[in-house]
């Protein structure tokens, strides 16, 4: 079977990567790459909407950060367990390895999910190819002290 040629080769990304969210804080955030999910999601606590802004707390590099950013939207999201919830959506810069771009991220409680962030198809589309057998292809593993 012949391989289909691509005009623009896309970088490979592992099933798990460290990402940076420079407008929200400093330090790496672990992200699961999930082609079954449409949107990106970030673990956040104490989420409150104030007019066209959203306030929330999240953890980056072992520090709890309080953020206040513009609210891009509020979307109804159906989670993997079938439950539907309204989630605030923010637009922010994300760095995955040497690649940086703006993306939409929903805020939700992911405390029981193992990794604080999920990158879905809308974030990955046209940017990366996923290698499900490898992790940290574009980002270095966090070195323990």
NUFIDREN-335602 format. One line per field, with one value per residue (C-alpha): residue number from 1; residue in one letter; x, y, z. Coordinates in steps of 0.05 Angstrom, whole numbers, plus 32768, in hexadecimal, padded with zeros to 4 digits. Layout:
BEGIN
nr <- (NUM,...)
rest <- (A,...)
xx <- (X,...)
yy <- (Y,...)
zz <- (Z,...)
// end
This chain:
BEGIN
nr <- (1,2,3,4,5,6,7,8,9,10,11,12,13,14,15,16,17,18,19,20,21,22,23,24,25,26,27,28,29,30,31,32,33,34,35,36,37,38,39,40,41,42,43,44,45,46,47,48,49,50,51,52,53,54,55,56,57,58,59,60,61,62,63,64,65,66,67,68,69,70,71,72,73,74,75,76,77,78,79,80,81,82,83,84,85,86,87,88,89,90,91,92,93,94,95,96,97,98,99,100,101,102,103,104,105,106,107,108,109,110,111,112,113,114,115,116,117,118,119,120,121,122,123,124,125,126,127,128,129,130,131,132,133,134,135,136,137,138,139,140,141,142,143,144,145)
rest <- (X,X,X,X,X,X,X,X,X,X,X,X,X,X,X,X,X,X,X,X,X,X,X,X,X,X,X,X,X,X,X,X,X,X,X,X,X,X,X,X,X,X,X,X,X,X,X,X,X,X,X,X,X,X,X,X,X,X,X,X,X,X,X,X,X,X,X,X,X,X,X,X,X,X,X,X,X,X,X,X,X,X,X,X,X,X,X,X,X,X,X,X,X,X,X,X,X,X,X,X,X,X,X,X,X,X,X,X,X,X,X,X,X,X,X,X,X,X,X,X,X,X,X,X,X,X,X,X,X,X,X,X,X,X,X,X,X,X,X,X,X,X,X,X,X)
xx <- (8000,801E,8025,7FFD,802D,8022,8033,8040,805F,8044,806D,8061,8044,8041,8002,801A,8042,8056,803A,8044,800C,8036,7FFB,7FE1,8021,8066,8079,8065,8020,8017,7FE5,7FC6,7FBD,7F76,7F5D,7F1A,7F0D,7EFA,7F11,7F4C,7F3E,7F67,7F5E,7F47,7F29,7F01,7EE6,7EBA,7EA1,7EA0,7E80,7EAE,7EE7,7EF3,7F1A,7F38,7F71,7F9E,7FE1,8020,8066,804D,8031,7FE7,7FD9,7F9B,7F8A,7F58,7F51,7F1D,7EE4,7EE3,7EA2,7E7A,7E6E,7E46,7E77,7E65,7E9A,7EB5,7E84,7E49,7E3A,7E2E,7E47,7E4F,7E98,7EBA,7EE8,7F28,7F56,7FA0,7FE5,8000,8046,8050,809A,80B1,806A,8040,7FFA,7FB9,7F83,7F41,7F40,7F06,7F0E,7EF6,7F06,7F36,7F50,7F3E,7F5B,7FA5,7FBE,7FA8,7F9F,7F80,7F8E,7F57,7F4E,7F3F,7F83,7FA9,7F88,7FB9,7FF2,8008,8006,7FFC,8029,8000,803A,8069,8066,808D,80A4,80A3,80AF,80E1,80CA,80CA,810A,80FF,812C)
yy <- (8000,8042,807A,80B8,80F2,812F,8175,818C,8157,815F,8154,8116,8120,80EB,80D5,8101,8141,817B,81BE,8206,8239,8279,82A9,8282,8273,8256,820D,81CE,81AF,8165,815B,811B,811B,8101,80FB,80E2,8126,8162,819A,81A9,81A9,81C4,81B0,81EE,81FB,8235,8247,8285,82B0,82FB,831D,830E,82F4,82B1,82A7,8264,8242,820E,81EE,81F8,81E1,81D0,8216,8227,8263,8290,82A8,82DA,82D9,82ED,82BB,82A3,827B,824B,8207,81CA,818F,8146,8123,80DC,80C1,80DE,8118,815C,819D,81E6,81FA,823D,8242,826C,827B,827A,826D,8226,820C,81C3,81B7,81EE,81F8,8231,8246,8260,822E,822A,8205,81F3,81F7,81BD,8192,815C,8149,80FF,80FA,80EF,8129,8172,8180,815F,8173,815F,815D,81A7,81B8,8181,8186,819B,81A3,815E,8113,80E9,80AD,8088,805A,8092,80CC,810D,810F,815C,816C,8153,812D,8155,8145,8133,8157)
zz <- (8000,7FEB,801E,800E,8006,8031,801C,8063,8091,80D7,8116,8140,8186,81BC,81E2,821B,8218,8244,822D,8241,824B,824E,8256,8292,82B8,82B5,82B5,8292,8293,8281,8249,822E,81E3,81D6,818F,81AA,81CA,81A1,81CF,81FC,8247,8282,82CB,82F0,8334,8352,830D,830B,82D2,82DC,82A0,8265,8291,82B3,82F2,8306,832A,830B,831B,82F1,8305,834B,8358,835D,8330,8331,82EB,82CE,8283,824F,8246,81FE,8203,822E,820E,8220,8221,8225,824F,8245,8279,8252,8282,8263,8283,8272,8271,8269,822D,822A,81F0,8200,81E4,81EB,81DE,81CC,81C2,8192,8176,8190,817E,819C,81AE,81D2,8215,8241,828D,82B8,82F4,82DB,8321,8316,82D0,82DD,82B1,82B9,826F,8232,81EA,81BA,816F,8166,8184,815E,811A,80E3,8115,812C,811F,815E,816E,81A3,81B7,81CD,81FE,8204,81BC,81B9,8202,8234,8271,82B0,82D6,831F,8352)
// end
